[in-house]
Amino acid sequence: MTQPRARADAGRAAASRTAGEPRREQVEKFDLIVLGAGPAGIEAALTARSLGMRVLIIDEAPQAGGQYYRAPNLAVQDMPSTPEKREGDRLRMRLAEADVQTWFNHRIWSIEPSYRVACATGIHNRLAEAPAMIIATGVVEKVRPVPGWTQPGVMGLAAAAIMVKSYKVVPGKRVLLTGSGPLLYDVATKICAAGGDIAAVVDAVPLSTWMQQTTRLARKPKLLAKGLGWMAYLRARGVKIYRGHALCEVLGSGEADGALIRKVDADWYPVEGQEPIQIDCDTVCYGYGLQPGLDMSRLLGAEHVYKRSRGGWTLKTDRFLRTSLRKVYAAGDVAGAFGIDLAGMRGRLAAYTAAMDGRFIEPKRFRLEAKPLKDALPHSASFGRAVNRLSMPRRGLVAFITPETTICRCESITRSKLEMAIQQGAHSLTTLRSATRCGMGPCGGRYCLSAASTILREELEIDFGDIGIVKGRSPMRPVHIRTFTQDFAYSDLPQRKPPPL
């Protein structure tokens, strides 16, 4: 529609209303809104609908599935069949066949305290409201800055996985994968199977630490076997694996052109006397495990708690996944990054709790059907805790962050600028953000605030729990200005009488 015609239509619409009446956007009403269409969100939506609730599920992606079951791009025709793809297809089919309203390609940019959700779809704004909400926004990847990490050719392990799973594209000609935890080997296997050339796999965790977690990992034998299979696959194809080493610098001027790794001790500090090893590569993919994605819960002002065994800062919940906010529930990894094995179970439990609190089911049914889910969670979470112990970045990585290293890419904030603000009294993450603008860019601090916390801890010698977590702000993601303004007619503006002379 052309601009003049759009304004003419707006004018005719305004003329049909009572003079002076403000134009109101339509708000769609539901009993429950689920934020996130990964496995936890899908199971929450399906369960809630089966219990009689009118449900809306919202996701920014074009299809359901989340990161783990991410659907191939619609333009890719010959994507190979994998167990993940088949299970993702089954989840998507179940959701499509259910009477659940779905909003895909919708970017949530604001949530009001009344649980009114504003979504940008293109340049248009769409509103939904419900008395209850389930947050199922999954996880984000942990990264730690090193010199050269902002260059083209450097990306997270999760981003590399998306390229392979959704687009059937390997991230580079010769790829270095480095970091910690099972995701490192999962992504390396995917790239290798897709025909990629892997320069090396660099794991900061020594083999002895992996062995210490064997008992806990063995509680999920299928998942343990899958992880061992990844390692065996890489070994069989001659991929070099460096254990007890970490990325310390990305080489190149304008784009990645090699990397340096160093041997690290138990706390991941560089071992004295050990020279860096140069790896020839044009792409570096790295990450140190996963942490709960708390954008929505921070915006709502929910209570959070720091738990290293859960991946870091996480939503505080009771045993039935109620948060500190009335009729707001957590499903999946936002209540602790325990992985895919618990996602569906927690989604179903959150839905039962929401249905019981909303009086859609009786307490007796809730006890019979929800209590077994709640009782099964601690045993199932043991595997996830072991993975977090392996993946969580140790404090020694801060030694690789030089004073000139960029921490916040959006605002070009270096470590030296953060340290100066800390010396001047910015002793919490909130005050550090206010003093430097670190975390105020388009990404909302998804990558830099975690690194800024490590610098605060190093400088002040305090725990992460004492550093705190920052509150979210709208808009949570960049959106087009017309999403806010839209078209209007002058007759929409309220008319006030001029004051007397």
N, C-alpha and C positions, 0 to 999 in steps of 0.2 A: 504494500500500500504506500502511495506517495505521501510526502509530508503534508501538502495542502489538503488532500482528500482526508487524511487522518484528522486534521484539525476541523475540517468541515463536519465529519461524523461526530467528533466530540462536541461541536457546537449544537448540532441537532439533538444529541442526547441530552445536553444541558437544557435546551429549550423545552424538552418534554418533562422536566422536573419543575418542582415549585421554585419560583425565583428565590435565590439566596440559599437554597438547600445545598450543603456540601456534597461533592461527589464521593461515593463510598465504594471501595473495592469489595468484591464479593468474598466472603469467608466461608470455606467449606468446613462442615462440622462432622466430627467423628467421635467415637467413644475412646479411641486409643490411637496415638501416633507413634510409629516405630521409626527411629532415626538410624538408618543403615540397613542395607539389604545384603549383608553377608550371611553366613550360615546361622549365626545367633539371631539376627534380625528376622530372617525368613522363618525360622522355627517359632520365634515369638509371635510373629504375625499370624501364622497358620494356626497355632494353638489358641491364640486369643479369638480368632474368628470362629473356631470350632466351639468355643465357649459362649458364643452369642454376641461378641463385641463387633461393632463396625470399625474396621481397621484401615488405616492409611500407612503405607511404608514409603519412605523417601530415601533416595540415593542419588549422588551426583553422577554415578556411572551410567552408561546407556543400558546396562543389563544387570540383573541381580547376580550374586555370587561372591562379592567381596574380593579381597586380595587372593585368598587361597584358591577359591573356585572361580577366579576371574574368567569371564567368557571371552572367547576369541573375538577380535574385531570383525564386524559383519562383512568387511571387504575381503577377509581372508577365507578362501574357499576350501583349501586342502589341509586344514589343521589336523595333525595326527591325533588319534584317539589315545588318551591316557586315563588312568584311574581318576585323577583329579577332574578332568574334563567330563568324564561320564557321570561322576557324582554331582558335579556342578549342574550338568544338564538335567539330572533328575530333580534337583532342588528347584531349578527354574521352571520345570514343567509342573511341579506341584504348586508353585506359587501362581503360575498362569491359570491353572484349573480352579483355583480357589476364588471365593468371592471377596478378594482383598483389593482395595484401591491401591494402585502403584503409581508413584511419580518418579520416573527415572529422568536422567539429565536435568535434575533440579538441584541447584546449588543453594543450600541454606545459608542465609547471610544474617539472619536475626531470629531470636526467640524471645518473646515477651514473657513476663512472669505469669501471665494468664495461660501460658502454653500455646500462644498463637505463634505459628511458625511462618516466617516469610522466606520464600524461595524465588531465586532468579532462574528463569528458563529463557535463554536468549536475552532479550532486553525487557521481558515482561515479568511482572511481579505476581506471585500466586500465594494465597494465604490459606492456611488450614488451622483449625483449632480443635482441641480435645481436652477433657478434664484430666486425662492421664497420658503419660509418655514413657516409652522405653528407649533408653539410650543404648544403641548397639553399634557404636562407631569404630570398633576394632582397635587396631594398633598403629603406631607409627614407628619408623626405624630410628635407632640411636646412631648418631655419627659423632665423631670427634674431629675438630678441625686440625689439619696439618698444613705446613707450607705447600702452596700449590693446589689445594683442594678445590678452589673455585674455578679452575680452568675447564674449558670444554674437554670432554673425555673422561670426566670423573663423575660418578653417580653412585647412588645407594644400591645395595644388593636387591632390595625390593623393586627398584625401578628397572634393573636389569631383568628381573623375573617377569615383569609386566611386558617388556619388549618381546621376550621369547614366547610367553603364554598367549598374549593377545595379538601380536603382530608377526610372529614367526621370524623375528629379526634378531640376530646376535648383536650385542652392543658395540663391538669393535673388531678390528682385524686380529689383534693379539691382546688378550684380556688378562689382567691380573685381578684375582679375587682375594680379598683380605678382610679380616675381622674376627668374629668369634661366633660360636654356636652352630646348631644344625643348619640354619638358613644358608650359611656359607657353602656347605657341601651340596645342599639342595640346588642352589642356583648354579654352582659350578657344573653339576651333573646335567642340568637342563641346557646350559650353553654348549657343553661338550656334545651332548646328544643331537643338538641342532646344527652341528658342524663347525662350531666355533673353535678357535685356536687359543688354548689357555696357557698363558705364560707360566703361571704358578698359582697355587693356593697357599695363602699365608694365614695361619691360625695362631692367634695370640695365646690360646690355651694349650699347655703342654699335655702330652698323652697321659701323664700320671694323674692330672686333674680330671680328664675324661674318665679314667678308670675308677676314680673315687665316687663318681656318680652312677656307676653301673647298676648298683642294687636298686636305686630309685628308678632309673630308666627302664629296668627290666620289668617293672610293674605294668608296662605297656609293651609287651613283646613285639607286637606288630610294628609299632612305631620305632622301637629300637632296631628291629631287623631292617626297616626301611633306611634308617640312618647308616647302619653298617653297610648296607648295599650301595649307598652313594659313595662311601669311602672306597669300597672294593672296586666299584666301577671306574673311579678316577685312577686308582693304582694300576688297574689292568690296562689303561690307555696311556700309561707312562706320564701322567701329570705329576709334576714336582710339588710336594707338600712340605712347607716349612712350618714346624710346630714350635710354639714358644717364641714367635717373632711377630712384630707389629709394623704397620706402615708408619714411616716417620717423615716422608716427603714425597710429593709428586713433582717430577722434573718437567721441564718444558717452559717455553715462553709463548703464551697465547693459546697453547693446547698441550694436552698431556703427551709427554715423550719420554716415558720411563718412570721408574719409581725407586725409592730407597726404602729398605726394610732393615730393622735391627732386632737382635735378640733381646728379649725382655725377661725380667725376673718374675717372681710369683705375684708381685703387685703391678707388673707391666711397666716398671721403670727400665730404661735402657741399661743393659749390662755393661759395666765399665770395661774398657779394653777390647771390646768387640767392635770391629769396624762395620759400617753399614754395607749391605749387599745391594747391588744395583740390579734391577729387573728390567729387561727390555720389553716394553709394551706400549701400546697407544691408547689403552683404555684401563681405567682403574675403577673397580666396583668394590665398595666396602661398607661395612656396618657392624655394629656391636649389639646385636639382639634387638628386641622389640619392647616398646613401652606402650601403655594404654593411651589411646587417642582421646584426649580430654577437652577438645575444643568446645563441644556443646555443653558439657557439665560445668566448665569454667565460666561460660557465658551465663548460665543459669544461676551461678553462685552456690553450687552444691558443695558439700564438705568433702575434702580429699584427705588422704593419709599416705605417708611415704612408707612403702614396704619393699625392700630390696628383693625379697623372694617372689614378689608379684610383678617385678619389672620396673619398679620405681614409684612415682606418684600414681595413685589409683583412686577411683571413686570409693568412698566409704559406704558400705552397705551392711544391712543385717543379714541373718542367715537365709532370708527369703528374697534377697536382692532388692530390698527397699533402700533408697538413698535417703539423705537428710532432708530432701524436699518432698512435700506431700504429693503422693501419687506419681512420683518419678522413680523409675526402676532402671537397673543396670542389667544388661545381657551381654554375655561374652567377655571379651578381653578388657573392656573398660573397667571391670571390677577385679582385674588381675590378669596379666598376660600369660595365660596358661595353655593357649593353643587350641587347635581345631578340635581336639578330642572332647573338650568340655563345652564348646561353643553352642551346639544344639541343645544340650542338656540345660545350660543356663538360660538359653532363650525360652525354652518351655517353662522353666520354673518362674521366670519373670512374668510370663504371660498369665500363669495360674495366680500369682500374687496380685497382679493388676485386676484380674477378673474377680477375685474374692473381695478385694478392697472396694471394687465398684459394684459389689452385690450382684454380679452376674452368675455366680455359683455359690452354693451353700458351704459353710465351714466344714461340714462333714465330708463333702466331696473333695474339698481342698486338702484336708488331712490325708485322705486315702490316696490321692493322685499326686499331690505336690510334695508331701513329706518324703517319699522314697527318692525323689530327685534331689532334694536337699541333703539327705543322708548319704547319697552316693558321691557328692562333690569332693569331700576331703580326700578320699582315696584316689579319685581321678586326678586331682590337682597335684599329686605328688610328682608326676612326670613333668608337669609344667614348671614346678619349683626347681627341679633338677636342671632343666634347660635354662632357666633364668640364672642359676648359679654359674653355669658355664658361659653364658652370653654376656652378663653384665660387665660393662667396661670397668676395669680397675683404675685406681686413682693415678697410676704411673703414666697414663696416656697424656696427662696434662704437661708432662715434661717435653713433649714434642711440639707444643704450641708456642712458637716464638713470639716476642713482643709485636712483630710486624704481621703476624698471621691474622687474617680476617676471621672474625667470629660470626658477625651478622652480615650476611651477604647483601640483604636488602638495603641496609643503611650504611654499609661500608665501615663497620665498627671493628677495630682491631683489639687484640688483647691488651696492648698498652693503654688504650683509652678506657677500657673497663677497669684496669688496675688503678688508674688515676682517680676514677670515680669512687672506687672502693676506699682508697686512701683518704678521700674527702668526706667519707661517711655513708656511702651507699652500701649498707650492710644487709640488705635483703634483695630478693629478685625484683620485687616491685619498685623499690627505690633505685635500683641499678637501671631498670628499664626507663624510669622517668628521667634519670640523669643523663643517659646516653642515647636513648631511642633504640637500644638493642631489643629486638622483638616487636617493634612497632611497624615493620614493613608488611608487604603484601602476604607473606607466608604466616604472619601472626605469631612468629617465634617458634614454629614447629621444629626447627633445627638448631637455632642458636641459643635458645634459653636453657636447654639442657647443658650445652657446653659452658654457658655463662655461669651456671650453678657450680660446675666443677672448679671454675676459677675462683668463685666466691669461697668455696670450701677450702681450696688450697691457700688462699690469702688469709682467711680468718680462722682456719682450723676449726670449723664447726661442721655439724652434720647436715645432710640434705634436708632433713625434717625441720631444722631451725631456719634454713634459708627461705622456705615457703614456696608458694606457687602463685602465679599472677592470675588475676581475674580476666576473663575474656571481654572482648568489646566488639560492637557491631560497626561496620560490616565485618564478618569473620573472614571473608574472602573478597578479593576484588570483584566488583560487579559494575555493570554499565550504569552511567548516571541516569539514563532514562528508566532504569528499574525503579528508581526512587521517584522521579518526577512524572513520567508518562505525559500524555497530552492533557490540556485543560482548556476550558473556556473562561473568559473573564467573568461570566455570569456565575461561575462556581465560587468566586471569591466572596467572602462575607462582606456585606455592605454596612458600614457604620455611619451614623450621622456625624457631621462635622461638629466639633466643639463650638460653643457659643463664643462670639467675639467679645 
